Amino acid sequence: MRTLKLLLIFLVFSACKQEVGWDQISHLNGYWEIEKVSFPNGTEKIYTVNTTIDFIEVTDKKGYRKKVQPTLLGTYDTSNDAEYFTLIESNGGINMHYKNQLSEWEEKIISLDEDSFSTTNKEQTTYHYKRFTPINLE
């Protein structure tokens, strides 16, 4: 009987796990700062101060990620470098597929809402981002 209860609890929690849907992808657009990185061995690296943030723009399942530096004037310094990606559906989820002249990789979007998102790569390293809020000096 105890095994049956545990199995039922497991099934309830498994059914509640929601995959990121295409209707949520527009939330990726905007400025993001890394909050922490979770490694497969259970350790985490917490980022308390970020001198660069990511700008992401997605249109029609294609997008790019660019590193920018916020200034105290409310503007952003940037280079022309960007990582381009294509969004593809794989195993019931949505992956960001990157490809450049030197390498090719994917990150699965494991959570996404207006204020945060997380991705995980094939090494099972998870990157947690939060929406960037500019510093207001006024």
Summary of the structure (lengths in Angstrom):
residues: 138
radius of gyration: 17.6
end to end distance: 62.6
largest distance: 64.0
contacts: 317
relative contact order: 0.19
helix: 16%
strand: 49%
